[in-house]
Amino acid sequence: MRKILYKHRLDVLLSDEELYKLNENTKKLKLKKSVFVRKLLNKDFIYSSLYSEILFELKKQGNNLNQIARQANADKSIGSDVYLKLNKILETSFEIRDMLLKITSKKIW
């Protein structure tokens, strides 16, 4: 793979808020500022790693909730109100997952 030669320098003036956002985003994504800006310019989807982490966590939570609901349904050990609330939480996690999948266009789970 051919190495790209970066020979042009760009100075940009930012507000305090813009600089804060830039610093936060680069910190979260573990990217240098120059790499972050290049990815934005090239329309690379730089947040996919964050969304992947969120999707992974939602999957774990969904699995846990599903196991709780299945166990509660089998044992009849909790009231129907708790069971309905667990199902609502599970439905909400699936809705969040679907929204994130549309954004990332990746099938994670």
C-alpha positions as CSV (number, residue, x, y, z in Angstrom):
1,M,0.0,0.0,0.0
2,R,1.3,3.4,-1.0
3,K,1.9,5.9,1.8
4,I,0.2,9.2,1.3
5,L,2.4,12.3,1.5
6,Y,0.7,15.1,3.4
7,K,2.4,18.4,2.4
8,H,-0.3,21.0,3.0
9,R,-0.8,22.6,6.4
10,L,-4.1,24.2,7.5
11,D,-4.6,26.6,10.3
12,V,-8.2,26.9,11.6
13,L,-9.7,29.2,14.2
14,L,-12.3,27.6,16.5
15,S,-14.5,28.8,19.2
16,D,-14.0,27.4,22.7
17,E,-17.0,25.2,22.2
18,E,-15.8,23.9,18.9
19,L,-12.4,23.2,20.2
20,Y,-14.0,21.3,23.2
21,K,-16.0,19.2,20.8
22,L,-13.0,18.4,18.7
23,N,-10.9,17.5,21.7
24,E,-13.7,15.3,23.1
25,N,-14.3,13.5,19.8
26,T,-10.7,12.8,19.2
27,K,-10.2,11.6,22.7
28,K,-13.2,9.3,22.6
29,L,-12.2,7.9,19.2
30,K,-8.5,7.8,20.1
31,L,-7.6,9.7,16.9
32,K,-5.2,12.5,16.2
33,K,-6.9,15.7,15.2
34,S,-5.5,15.6,11.8
35,V,-6.7,12.0,11.2
36,F,-10.2,13.0,12.5
37,V,-10.4,16.0,10.1
38,R,-9.2,13.8,7.2
39,K,-11.8,11.2,7.9
40,L,-14.5,13.9,8.0
41,L,-13.3,15.3,4.7
42,N,-13.3,11.9,3.1
43,K,-16.7,11.1,4.6
44,D,-15.4,8.1,6.4
45,F,-17.8,7.1,9.1
46,I,-15.6,7.7,12.1
47,Y,-18.2,7.0,14.8
48,S,-18.8,3.4,13.8
49,S,-16.5,2.1,16.6
50,L,-18.6,4.0,19.2
51,Y,-21.8,2.6,17.7
52,S,-20.4,-0.8,17.6
53,E,-19.6,-0.6,21.3
54,I,-23.1,0.6,22.0
55,L,-24.6,-2.1,20.0
56,F,-22.5,-4.7,21.7
57,E,-23.6,-3.5,25.1
58,L,-27.3,-3.4,24.0
59,K,-26.9,-7.0,22.8
60,K,-25.6,-8.1,26.2
61,Q,-28.4,-6.2,28.0
62,G,-31.0,-7.6,25.7
63,N,-29.7,-11.2,26.3
64,N,-29.8,-10.6,30.1
65,L,-33.3,-9.2,30.0
66,N,-34.5,-12.1,27.8
67,Q,-33.1,-14.6,30.2
68,I,-34.7,-12.9,33.2
69,A,-38.1,-12.7,31.4
70,R,-37.8,-16.4,30.3
71,Q,-37.0,-17.5,33.8
72,A,-39.7,-15.4,35.3
73,N,-42.3,-16.7,32.9
74,A,-41.2,-20.3,33.5
75,D,-41.2,-20.0,37.3
76,K,-44.1,-17.6,37.6
77,S,-42.0,-16.1,40.4
78,I,-42.6,-12.5,39.6
79,G,-45.8,-10.5,39.1
80,S,-47.2,-9.8,35.6
81,D,-46.5,-6.1,36.1
82,V,-42.7,-6.7,36.4
83,Y,-42.8,-9.1,33.5
84,L,-44.5,-6.5,31.3
85,K,-41.9,-3.9,32.3
86,L,-39.1,-6.3,31.4
87,N,-40.6,-6.8,28.0
88,K,-41.0,-3.1,27.5
89,I,-37.3,-2.6,28.3
90,L,-36.4,-5.4,25.9
91,E,-38.5,-3.8,23.2
92,T,-36.8,-0.4,23.8
93,S,-33.4,-2.0,23.5
94,F,-34.4,-3.5,20.1
95,E,-35.6,-0.1,18.9
96,I,-32.3,1.5,19.9
97,R,-30.4,-1.3,18.2
98,D,-32.5,-0.8,15.0
99,M,-31.8,3.0,15.0
100,L,-28.1,2.5,15.4
101,L,-28.0,-0.2,12.7
102,K,-29.6,2.3,10.3
103,I,-26.9,4.8,11.1
104,T,-24.0,2.5,10.9
105,S,-25.4,0.2,8.1
106,K,-23.7,-2.7,9.8
107,K,-25.3,-5.9,10.9
108,I,-23.8,-6.4,14.3
109,W,-26.3,-8.9,15.8
